[in-house]
Amino acid sequence: MKFTRYFAKMLQVQGVPHLSNDAFKTYMNIVALEGKIAGMEKCKSLNQANPGHIEFEVNNVKRQMDSITHKKTPEELLNSLYKHDSF
C-alpha cells in the first residue's frame, strides 16, 4: 500500500491537500484500490483451495491501479495531482 502510506505521511506533514475534484477522485480511487488489493492478497493467502481465481482478480485490480497511476511513484503522482496534470 505504497500510495496510501505515502499519502498518509504527507497528510501528517502538510495537512489536507487542496486538490481539484478530479484529482481528489483519483486520490481516493487509488486508496480504495490499494485496500482492495490488500484484502484480496489476504484472502489468497487464507484460501489455498482455489488461489488461481483470486490471483486473476488481484491482477485485474493491479491493472486498474497501473492505469490510474501510470506507474508513477507516489511522490510523482501526488505532485501531478497538485498540479492538476492529466495523467
C-alpha positions in Angstrom: 0.0 0.0 0.0 2.8 2.4 -1.0 0.5 5.2 -2.2 -1.7 5.0 0.9 1.3 5.1 3.2 2.8 8.0 1.3 -0.4 10.0 1.2 -0.9 9.4 5.0 2.7 10.6 5.6 2.0 13.7 3.5 -1.2 14.4 5.4 0.7 14.4 8.7 3.4 16.7 7.3 1.4 19.1 5.0 -2.2 18.7 6.1 -5.1 18.0 3.9 -4.2 18.5 0.2 -6.1 21.1 -1.8 -7.0 19.2 -4.9 -9.4 19.7 -7.8 -12.5 17.5 -7.8 -11.0 15.2 -10.4 -7.6 15.0 -8.7 -9.4 14.2 -5.4 -11.4 11.4 -7.1 -8.2 9.9 -8.4 -6.6 10.2 -5.0 -9.4 8.3 -3.3 -9.7 5.7 -6.1 -6.0 4.8 -5.5 -6.5 4.5 -1.8 -9.6 2.3 -2.3 -7.9 0.1 -4.9 -4.9 -0.4 -2.7 -7.2 -1.5 0.1 -9.0 -3.9 -2.2 -5.6 -5.4 -3.3 -4.5 -5.9 0.3 -7.8 -7.6 1.2 -7.6 -9.9 -1.9 -4.0 -10.8 -1.1 -5.0 -11.7 2.4 -7.9 -13.9 1.1 -5.5 -15.5 -1.3 -3.1 -16.5 1.5 -6.0 -17.8 3.5 -7.7 -19.7 0.7 -5.3 -22.2 -0.7 -8.1 -24.3 -2.3 -8.5 -22.0 -5.4 -5.7 -19.4 -5.4 -5.8 -19.1 -9.2 -9.2 -17.3 -9.3 -8.1 -14.9 -6.6 -4.8 -14.3 -8.3 -6.7 -13.4 -11.5 -8.8 -10.9 -9.6 -5.8 -9.4 -7.9 -4.1 -8.9 -11.2 -7.2 -7.2 -12.6 -7.2 -4.7 -9.7 -3.5 -4.1 -10.1 -4.0 -3.3 -13.8 -6.6 -0.8 -12.8 -4.1 0.7 -10.4 -1.4 0.9 -13.1 -4.0 2.6 -15.4 -4.8 5.3 -12.8 -1.2 5.9 -11.6 0.6 5.4 -14.9 3.2 3.5 -12.8 4.4 6.8 -11.2 5.9 6.8 -7.8 3.7 8.1 -5.0 5.6 11.4 -4.9 5.4 11.9 -8.7 1.7 11.1 -8.6 0.9 13.4 -5.7 2.8 16.2 -7.4 0.8 15.6 -10.6 -2.4 15.8 -8.6 -1.4 19.1 -7.0 -0.6 20.5 -10.5 -3.9 19.1 -11.9 -1.9 17.5 -14.6 -3.5 15.0 -16.9 -2.1 11.6 -16.1 
